[in-house]
């Protein structure tokens, strides 16, 4: 059986490895979200959530390093029972601080998933169940607050995290966060799947299938980790200490993974997908066939050319122009009440749904 000393060393080592990957993912996600701020609107709520998750992961990493030092070199050797007794002490300030950091990360991640689900569905009724789960996760009677109070007040059972006084709180927190995150992820993935199927006939480049895959993947990673931790706790295995510590960087990784994959997919769609060497070769041959000579350095001679743009505008008194852009004129919500089920209405509805999905990250 894994000892608490071994669990402390193993968990800190694995957490450090995952933390390094989380830092890389965080840096890349921040660069993607903050670049081209003049051309695109920055979602500062997600930026703030990402920074908060990274700060909390860093704080928990620092606490675990300090626990290894205290357990083996400073406080642990002087205790009765040695380092094993120190790592079993659930009322120690470092253990309580680690629990608070993890619970806060869980609340932030679940809130972001619920927010994304609302943005896509545009309905409060759809997210009632996840919101109830999130409130239960926050509450003193069922969730994170009650758990940390129980850890601080632990006395007779301070050396046993599996005791009834603390065990019921930990089981409730794991179950609530698993139910909240899983329900929100399924609702989000379901809506994107519906939009993907409906928009297939209107769009040649499908950017939503990669997003759907990464939502399922990220949700599966987090859910499987929580499930493994819950099972380990129920069977009273010390492996729960290892799983609890690695969840912290996994939360940050899962959060940033969706942002990175979504923006990369969006950029590929913007530029018409991946351009391979054969495409450039065909374009070069076409240019030369049209009489444009190629210089020795590989560039082409430039000539003046004339561009004619024909703009066709439908003028109907029963339609209303809501938005007009001098560069890219658009007419939005120009559907008459008696044409709500017409093909035009369907296209505009799908365009609106796709814009909502593109804005979730």
C-alpha positions in Angstrom: 0.0 0.0 0.0 1.2 3.5 -0.9 2.4 5.3 2.2 1.6 9.0 2.9 5.3 9.9 2.6 5.5 8.2 -0.8 2.2 9.8 -1.9 3.6 13.2 -0.9 6.7 12.8 -3.0 4.9 11.2 -6.0 2.1 13.8 -6.0 4.5 16.7 -5.9 6.6 15.3 -8.7 3.7 14.6 -11.0 2.1 18.0 -10.2 5.4 19.7 -11.1 5.4 18.0 -14.5 1.8 18.9 -15.3 2.4 22.4 -13.9 5.1 23.1 -16.5 2.7 22.0 -19.2 0.0 24.2 -17.7 2.3 27.2 -17.8 3.0 26.6 -21.5 -0.7 26.2 -22.3 -1.6 29.4 -20.2 1.0 31.4 -22.1 -0.2 30.3 -25.5 -3.9 30.9 -24.5 -3.2 34.4 -23.3 -1.3 35.2 -26.4 -4.2 34.0 -28.6 -6.8 35.9 -26.6 -4.9 39.2 -26.3 -3.4 39.4 -29.8 -5.0 41.7 -32.4 -6.9 43.6 -29.7 -7.6 46.4 -32.2 -9.4 44.0 -34.7 -11.2 41.7 -32.3 -13.0 42.0 -29.0 -11.2 40.5 -26.0 -13.2 38.4 -23.6 -11.7 39.8 -20.4 -13.9 37.5 -18.3 -12.1 34.5 -19.7 -8.7 36.2 -19.5 -9.4 36.9 -15.8 -10.5 33.3 -15.2 -7.5 31.9 -16.9 -5.1 34.1 -14.8 -7.0 33.2 -11.6 -6.7 29.5 -12.3 -3.0 29.9 -13.1 -2.3 31.8 -9.9 -4.2 29.2 -7.8 -2.3 26.4 -9.5 1.0 28.2 -8.7 0.0 28.7 -5.1 -0.9 25.1 -4.7 2.4 24.0 -6.3 4.3 26.2 -3.8 2.3 24.8 -0.9 3.1 21.2 -1.9 6.8 22.0 -2.1 6.7 23.6 1.3 4.8 20.5 2.6 7.6 18.2 1.4 10.2 20.4 3.1 8.1 20.6 6.4 7.3 16.9 6.3 10.8 15.5 5.7 13.2 18.2 7.0 11.5 20.6 9.4 8.3 19.8 11.2 7.8 16.1 10.4 10.9 14.5 12.0 10.0 16.2 15.4 6.5 14.8 15.4 5.5 11.6 17.1 5.1 9.2 14.2 7.6 11.2 12.0 6.8 12.4 8.5 4.0 9.9 8.1 2.1 11.6 10.9 2.7 15.1 9.4 1.3 14.1 6.0 -1.8 12.5 7.7 -2.6 15.7 9.6 -5.6 17.2 7.8 -5.9 20.2 10.1 -2.5 21.4 9.3 -2.6 25.0 7.8 -0.8 23.8 4.6 -3.4 21.0 4.0 -6.3 23.4 4.6 -4.8 26.0 2.2 -4.3 23.4 -0.5 -7.9 22.4 -0.1 -9.1 26.0 -0.4 -7.0 26.5 -3.6 -8.5 23.4 -5.2 -12.1 24.2 -4.2 -11.7 27.7 -5.7 -10.3 26.4 -8.9 -13.2 24.0 -9.2 -15.7 26.7 -8.7 -14.1 28.9 -11.3 -13.9 26.1 -13.9 -17.4 25.0 -13.4 -18.6 28.6 -13.6 -16.8 29.1 -16.9 -18.4 25.9 -18.4 -21.8 27.0 -17.2 -21.2 30.5 -18.8 -20.2 28.9 -22.1 -23.3 26.8 -22.1 -25.5 29.8 -21.5 -23.8 31.8 -24.3 -24.5 28.9 -26.7 -28.0 28.1 -25.7 -29.1 31.7 -24.8 -31.5 30.2 -22.2 -31.4 30.3 -18.4 -33.7 27.3 -18.2 -31.2 25.0 -19.8 -28.5 25.7 -17.2 -30.8 25.4 -14.1 -29.4 22.0 -13.1 -25.7 23.0 -13.5 -26.4 26.2 -11.5 -28.1 24.2 -8.7 -25.0 21.9 -8.6 -22.6 24.9 -8.6 -24.5 26.6 -5.7 -24.4 23.3 -3.8 -20.7 23.1 -4.5 -20.2 26.5 -3.0 -22.6 26.1 0.0 -21.6 25.6 3.6 -24.0 22.8 4.2 -23.0 20.6 1.2 -19.9 21.9 -0.5 -16.5 23.6 -0.4 -17.1 26.0 2.5 -18.4 23.2 4.7 -15.4 21.0 3.8 -12.8 23.5 4.7 -14.6 24.4 8.0 -14.6 20.7 8.8 -10.8 20.4 8.1 -10.1 23.4 10.3 -12.2 22.1 13.2 -10.8 18.5 13.0 -9.5 17.4 16.3 -10.0 13.8 17.3 -9.9 12.7 13.7 -7.2 15.1 12.6 -4.9 12.3 11.4 -7.5 10.5 9.3 -8.9 12.2 6.2 -11.2 9.2 5.7 -13.0 9.8 9.0 -16.8 10.3 8.8 -16.5 14.0 9.9 -14.4 14.9 6.9 -15.1 12.0 4.5 -18.7 13.0 3.9 -17.7 16.5 2.9 -15.0 15.3 0.5 -17.4 12.8 -1.1 -20.1 15.5 -1.5 -17.6 17.9 -3.1 -16.3 15.3 -5.6 -19.8 14.2 -6.5 -21.1 17.8 -6.9 -18.3 19.0 -9.1 -18.5 15.8 -11.2 -22.2 16.2 -11.7 -22.0 20.0 -12.4 -19.2 19.8 -14.9 -20.5 16.7 -16.6 -24.0 18.1 -17.1 -22.7 21.5 -18.4 -20.2 19.8 -20.8 -22.9 17.5 -22.2 -25.3 20.5 -22.7 -22.5 22.5 -24.4 -21.4 19.7 -26.6 -25.0 18.8 -27.5 -25.7 22.3 -28.7 -22.5 22.5 -30.8 -23.4 19.2 -32.3 -26.8 20.5 -33.3 -25.3 23.6 -34.8 -22.7 21.6 -36.7 -25.4 19.4 -38.3 -27.6 22.3 -39.2 -24.8 24.4 -40.7 -23.2 21.7 -42.7 -25.2 22.7 -45.8 -24.3 26.4 -45.5 -20.6 26.2 -44.7 -17.7 24.5 -46.6 -15.2 24.8 -43.8 -16.5 23.2 -40.6 -14.8 24.7 -37.6 -17.2 23.3 -35.1 -16.2 19.6 -35.3 -12.8 20.2 -33.9 -14.4 22.3 -31.1 -16.9 19.5 -30.4 -14.0 17.0 -30.1 -11.9 19.1 -27.8 -15.0 19.9 -25.6 -15.6 16.1 -25.2 -11.9 15.4 -24.7 -11.4 18.1 -22.1 -14.6 17.2 -20.3 -13.6 13.5 -20.3 -10.1 14.2 -18.9 -11.5 16.2 -16.0 -14.4 13.9 -15.3 -12.2 10.8 -15.4 -9.8 12.4 -13.0 -12.5 13.3 -10.5 -14.1 9.9 -10.9 -10.8 8.2 -10.1 -10.3 10.5 -7.1 -13.8 9.7 -5.8 -13.3 6.0 -6.2 -9.9 6.1 -4.5 -11.5 8.0 -1.6 -14.4 5.6 -1.2 -12.0 2.6 -1.1 -9.8 4.6 1.4 -6.7 4.5 -0.8 -3.8 6.9 -0.3 -3.7 7.4 -4.0 -6.4 10.0 -3.5 -3.6 12.4 -2.3 -1.8 12.0 -5.6 -5.0 12.5 -7.6 -6.0 15.6 -5.6 -2.7 17.3 -6.3 -2.6 16.6 -10.0 -6.1 17.9 -10.5 -4.9 21.5 -9.9 -2.8 21.8 -13.1 -5.2 19.6 -15.0 -7.9 22.2 -14.4 -5.8 25.0 -15.9 -4.8 22.7 -18.8 -8.4 21.8 -19.6 -9.5 25.4 -19.4 -6.8 26.7 -21.8 -7.1 23.7 -24.2 -10.5 24.7 -25.5 -9.4 28.3 -26.1 -6.4 27.3 -28.0 -8.1 24.7 -30.2 -11.1 26.9 -30.9 -9.0 29.9 -32.0 -6.7 27.8 -34.1 -9.7 26.2 -35.8 -11.3 29.6 -36.3 -8.1 31.0 -37.9 -7.9 28.0 -40.3 -11.5 28.7 -41.3 -10.7 32.4 -41.8 -8.0 31.7 -44.3 -9.8 29.0 -46.0 -8.2 26.0 -44.4 -4.7 24.6 -44.7 -2.8 25.6 -47.9 -0.4 22.9 -49.1 2.4 23.0 -51.6 0.3 21.6 -54.4 -2.1 24.5 -54.1 0.7 27.1 -54.4 2.1 25.2 -57.4 -1.2 25.3 -59.2 -1.6 29.0 -58.4 1.9 29.8 -59.7 1.3 27.9 -62.9 -2.0 29.8 -63.4 -0.2 33.1 -62.9 2.4 32.3 -65.5 -0.2 31.2 -68.0 -1.9 34.6 -67.7 1.3 36.3 -69.0 2.8 37.5 -65.7 6.5 36.9 -65.8 8.4 35.6 -62.9 11.7 37.3 -61.7 14.8 35.3 -60.9 14.4 35.9 -57.2 11.0 34.1 -57.3 8.7 37.2 -57.2 6.4 38.3 -60.0 6.1 41.5 -61.9 3.3 43.6 -60.8 0.8 45.2 -63.2 -2.1 47.6 -62.8 -5.4 45.8 -62.9 -9.0 46.9 -62.6 -11.4 45.5 -60.1 -15.1 45.8 -60.6 -17.4 45.1 -57.7 -21.1 44.7 -58.3 -23.3 45.0 -55.2 -26.9 43.8 -55.5 -29.2 45.1 -52.8 -32.7 43.8 -52.5 -35.1 46.7 -51.8 -38.3 45.6 -50.1 -40.3 48.0 -47.9 -41.3 45.1 -45.7 -37.7 44.4 -44.7 -35.6 46.5 -42.3 -31.8 47.0 -42.5 -30.5 46.7 -38.9 -26.7 46.9 -39.4 -24.6 48.4 -42.3 -20.8 48.2 -42.5 -19.1 50.3 -45.2 -16.5 47.5 -45.8 -18.7 44.5 -45.6 -22.4 45.5 -45.8 -24.7 43.1 -43.9 -28.4 42.9 -43.4 -29.4 41.2 -40.1 -32.7 40.0 -38.9 -34.5 41.0 -42.1 -37.1 38.3 -41.9 -40.8 39.1 -42.1 -43.1 37.6 -39.5 -44.8 35.5 -42.1 -41.5 34.0 -43.3 -40.1 32.7 -40.0 -40.1 29.2 -41.4 -38.7 30.2 -44.8 -35.2 29.1 -46.0 -34.0 32.7 -45.5 -35.1 32.6 -41.9 -33.3 29.3 -41.4 -30.0 30.6 -42.8 -30.1 33.7 -40.7 -30.9 31.6 -37.6 -28.0 29.3 -38.3 -25.7 32.3 -38.8 -26.7 33.6 -35.4 -26.1 30.3 -33.7 -22.7 29.9 -35.3 -21.7 33.4 -34.1 -22.7 32.5 -30.6 -20.6 29.3 -30.8 -17.6 31.2 -32.1 -17.8 33.7 -29.2 -17.9 31.1 -26.4 -14.1 31.3 -26.0 
